[in-house]
């Protein structure tokens, strides 16, 4: 796990400065709920709703630049999945080594077993690192919060990490023109942290219970967005 530690750390600091400037100029970015970061200790799982590809550039800005929670490792798809879902030049960059260097950590797809699919993420959390995962698994298709997957719930169960729900309202379908013309105000709200006992209620939860735990996180986010 130490192999890429310094590279994501450095690149995320550079990205932080770049996107802090850009987002505050062009998005009129507002971040609320920073009081919920007080006395927060890791490892933590950042759990935002997924409105846009820009989400990953905005989420780190909830922390100060010298926060102890950097680097943040992001749960990503395998490169093959991005090639299937994304066309154009982006398909050459998404996934693989490029994402790894930025702090991406790919799931192992096709196993239908959380312990295998998320083994790298579990190892990161157990080593005291912090993970960002989108409970919905993918970007919203209609601007509304989608159905939760169970990966987040399983990670909480397996590691006992604290979950930090993050409500993003909203980067959905933002065009380059809209971004650079400063036509939208984006508000990110940091919700109160949730611990294992808030989400997991049985000693040996099943897959539906993991999904229910993830859904509870999305429900907290929905309460903010309503």
C-alpha positions in Angstrom: 0.0 0.0 0.0 3.0 2.3 0.4 3.9 2.0 -3.3 1.7 4.9 -4.4 1.3 6.8 -1.2 3.5 9.7 -2.0 2.3 10.1 -5.6 -1.4 10.4 -4.8 -0.5 12.7 -1.8 1.4 15.1 -4.0 -1.0 15.0 -7.0 -4.0 15.5 -4.8 -2.4 18.5 -3.2 -1.8 20.0 -6.7 -5.3 19.1 -7.7 -6.7 20.7 -4.5 -5.1 24.0 -5.3 -6.2 24.0 -8.9 -9.8 23.0 -8.3 -10.1 25.2 -5.2 -9.4 28.2 -7.4 -11.5 27.0 -10.3 -14.5 25.9 -8.4 -14.7 29.0 -6.1 -14.5 31.2 -9.2 -16.7 29.4 -11.6 -19.1 27.4 -9.4 -19.6 29.8 -6.5 -18.9 26.8 -4.4 -20.3 26.7 -0.9 -19.4 24.1 1.7 -21.6 23.7 4.8 -21.4 21.4 7.8 -17.7 21.7 8.5 -18.5 21.5 12.2 -19.2 17.8 11.6 -15.4 17.3 10.9 -14.5 18.4 14.5 -13.0 15.5 16.5 -13.4 13.2 13.5 -10.7 10.5 13.4 -9.9 8.0 10.8 -10.2 5.7 9.1 -13.3 7.3 7.4 -15.3 6.4 4.4 -16.5 9.5 2.5 -19.8 8.7 0.9 -21.1 11.4 -1.5 -24.1 11.1 -3.9 -22.8 11.0 -7.4 -24.0 13.8 -9.7 -21.1 14.3 -12.1 -17.5 13.4 -13.0 -16.6 16.6 -11.3 -17.6 15.2 -7.9 -14.2 13.7 -7.3 -12.6 17.2 -7.8 -14.9 18.8 -5.3 -15.2 16.3 -2.5 -11.6 16.8 -1.2 -12.3 20.5 -0.8 -14.4 19.8 2.3 -11.1 19.4 4.1 -8.3 22.0 4.7 -5.4 21.5 2.3 -3.2 20.2 5.1 -5.8 17.8 6.5 -4.7 14.6 8.1 -7.2 12.8 5.9 -5.1 13.1 2.7 -4.5 11.2 0.6 -8.0 10.0 -0.1 -8.3 6.8 -2.0 -11.3 6.6 -4.4 -13.1 3.4 -5.2 -13.0 3.0 -9.0 -14.1 0.6 -11.7 -11.6 -1.5 -13.6 -10.2 0.1 -16.8 -12.2 -2.3 -18.9 -15.5 -1.0 -17.4 -14.7 2.6 -18.3 -13.8 1.6 -21.9 -17.2 0.0 -22.2 -19.1 3.0 -20.7 -17.1 6.0 -22.0 -16.4 7.0 -25.5 -13.9 9.4 -27.0 -10.4 10.4 -25.7 -11.5 10.0 -22.0 -11.7 6.2 -22.4 -7.9 6.2 -22.8 -7.3 7.9 -19.5 -10.0 6.6 -17.2 -9.0 3.7 -15.0 -5.8 1.8 -14.8 -2.4 3.4 -13.8 -3.6 6.9 -14.4 -6.3 6.6 -11.8 -4.0 4.6 -9.5 -1.6 7.5 -9.4 -4.3 9.9 -8.5 -5.5 7.7 -5.6 -7.9 5.4 -7.4 -8.4 1.9 -6.1 -10.2 -0.5 -8.4 -12.8 -3.0 -7.3 -12.4 -6.6 -8.5 -15.6 -7.1 -10.5 -17.4 -10.3 -11.4 -16.9 -12.2 -8.1 -20.2 -11.4 -6.4 -18.3 -11.5 -3.2 -17.6 -8.2 -1.3 -14.6 -9.6 0.5 -12.9 -10.3 -2.8 -14.2 -7.3 -4.8 -13.2 -4.8 -2.1 -10.1 -6.5 -0.6 -7.8 -3.6 -1.5 -10.2 -1.1 0.0 -10.6 -3.1 3.2 -6.8 -3.3 3.5 -6.5 0.5 3.0 -9.1 1.2 5.7 -7.5 -1.4 8.1 -4.2 0.4 7.6 -5.7 3.7 8.7 -6.3 5.2 5.2 -9.4 6.9 4.0 -11.7 5.8 1.2 -14.2 7.7 -0.9 -17.0 5.5 -2.4 -20.2 6.5 -4.1 -23.0 4.4 -2.6 -24.9 4.5 -5.9 -22.0 3.0 -7.8 -22.4 5.3 -10.8 -23.4 8.8 -11.8 -27.1 9.6 -11.6 -29.0 9.2 -14.8 -31.8 11.6 -14.0 -30.4 14.0 -11.4 -32.0 12.1 -8.5 -30.2 9.8 -6.0 -30.1 6.3 -7.3 -30.4 2.9 -5.6 -27.7 2.0 -3.2 -25.2 -0.8 -3.7 -24.0 -2.9 -0.8 -20.3 -2.2 -1.0 -20.3 0.7 1.5 -22.3 -1.3 4.0 -19.9 -4.2 3.8 -16.9 -2.0 4.3 -18.4 -0.6 7.5 -19.2 -4.0 8.7 -15.7 -5.4 8.0 -13.7 -2.5 9.2 -15.8 -0.4 11.6 -14.8 2.7 9.8 -16.8 5.9 10.3 -18.9 7.0 7.4 -19.1 10.7 6.4 -22.2 11.3 4.2 -21.7 14.2 1.8 -24.6 15.9 -0.1 -23.7 17.5 -3.4 -26.3 19.8 -4.9 -25.5 19.6 -7.8 -23.0 19.2 -10.6 -25.5 17.2 -12.7 -25.2 17.6 -16.5 -23.0 20.7 -16.2 -21.6 21.7 -19.6 -18.2 23.4 -20.1 -20.1 26.6 -21.1 -22.2 26.6 -18.0 -19.2 26.0 -15.8 -17.0 28.7 -17.2 -19.9 31.2 -17.4 -20.4 30.8 -13.7 -24.1 30.0 -14.1 -24.5 27.6 -11.2 -24.0 27.7 -7.5 -23.0 24.4 -6.0 -23.5 23.6 -2.4 -21.7 20.7 -0.7 -23.0 19.7 2.8 -21.1 17.6 5.2 -23.6 15.5 7.2 -23.1 14.1 10.7 -20.8 11.1 10.7 -22.3 7.6 11.1 -20.7 4.7 12.9 -21.2 1.0 12.5 -23.9 0.8 15.1 -26.0 3.3 13.2 -25.9 1.1 10.1 -25.4 -2.5 11.0 -27.8 -4.2 13.4 -27.0 -7.9 13.2 -23.8 -9.9 13.9 -23.9 -11.6 10.5 -25.6 -9.3 8.0 -26.7 -10.5 4.6 -26.3 -8.8 1.2 -29.7 -7.1 1.5 -28.7 -5.8 4.9 -25.5 -4.4 3.4 -27.6 -2.6 0.8 -29.9 -1.3 3.5 -26.9 0.1 5.4 -25.7 1.9 2.2 -29.3 3.2 1.6 -29.4 4.6 5.1 -26.4 6.8 4.2 -28.2 7.9 1.0 -31.3 8.7 3.0 -29.3 11.0 5.2 -28.0 12.8 2.1 -31.5 13.0 0.6 -32.8 14.7 3.8 -30.3 17.5 3.2 -31.2 17.8 -0.5 -35.0 17.9 0.0 
